[in-house]
């Protein structure tokens, strides 16, 4: 059995440690795990037959922004891209609809829908690109 997964997490079979008695957390990507736990900088994911464990450089409970900047910059980059692109596209659609003579409510609805989809697409694209770059540099 391999004890390191494709993301450099340590794999711990449940036969070795059947119970984890740390506090469950929602912070972090579950990546298919049933539950996840944090203990300081330790991040543990609970799967059916094993746990995966890695150490974060910054504890997200003590310094959430520092954790995003150092350990998970792809989330910050994706969110920033989604916000910037969504806002700009939404504003452009709103202004165009107003020029076309639409009322403010209809223009705002069109802007929100188009801005949401453009922002979501841009955020996803940037997130995946940043994740790929991060993985290659590790």
N, C-alpha and C positions, 0 to 999 in steps of 0.2 A: 504494500500500500504506500502511496505517496503521502508525504506529510506536509507538503507545500503546494498550494493551489496556484492557478494561473495568474493570480494577482498578488503573489507573495504573502498570502495569509498562511499561518500555521494551522494545520488541520488536527484537531484533537478528537479522537473517537469517543463516543459517549461511554464505551466500556471502561475508559480510563477515568473519566469524570462525568458520572451520570447526571448530576444535579449542579446547576449554576445558581448560587444564591445571591447574586447581585441584583440591583434594581433594574427593571426593564426600562428601556428608553425608546423614544420615537426618533431621536437624533441619529441621522445616518441613513444611508441607502440599505434597505433590507436585503436586496439581491436574492430574493427567493427564500429567505430564512423565515422560520415561524415566529421568532422573537429575536430581539437584539438587546444587548446589555452594554453598559459602560461602567468602568471602574477607573477613575482618573483618566489617563491617556489610553487605557486598554479598551478596545472595541471588540466585542464578542458577538458573533451571529450564531443562532441556534437553528440547526437543520434537523431532520428526522434522525439521522444516525451519527452525526458529528457536530462539532463546533468549528468555526473558523475564528482565528484571533489575529489581530494586528495592533500595533502601537501607533497612535497618532502623535504627531510632534506637538500639537497644541490641543489641550483639553477643551472640547466645545462647550462644556457646561460652565467653565470659568471664563472663556474668551471666544465667544461664537464667531466674531468677525475675524479674529486671528486664525481660528480653525479653517474658516473658508479661504482665507488668503494663503495659508501655508499647506494645509492638507487636502483641501477640496476646491481649488480655484476654478475648476470647470463649472461648478454651480454658480459661482459669482459671475463668471464671464457670460454664461448662458442667460442668467437673469438680467444682467446689464444690457446685453444685446436685445433681449425681448422687450425690455422697457424702452430703449432708445428707438428701435425700429418701429415698434407698435405705436409709440407716441407720434413719431414723425409721419408715418403712413396715415394714421388716424387723422392728424391735423390736415394733411394734404387732401384727404377724402372729404373731410368736413368743409374745407374752403371751396373745393370744387362743387360739392352739392349745393352750397349756399349760392355760388355764382350761377348755377343752373336754375335757381329759383326755388329750391326745396325749403320747407320750413325748418327751423332750428332743431326740432325734435327728430324729424326724419333724417336730417343731415348727421345728427349726433349718433343715431342708431346705426346708420351706414358706416360712420367713422369707427364706432366701437367694434363692430363686427369685423370689418376689414383690418383694423389695427390689431385686433386680437389674433387673427389668423396669421398676419404678417409677422407680428411679434413672436408668436409661438413657433413659427417656422424658423425664424432667425435665431431664436434662443436655442432651439433644438440643434440646429446646424453648428452654432458656435460651441455649445456644450460638447457635442460629439467630437468636433475638431480639437478642442482643448483637452478632452479626455485622451484622445489619441496622441497628442503631443506630449502630455504628461506621462503616459505609459512608455513612450519611446525614450524619454529623458531619464527614466528611473533605472 
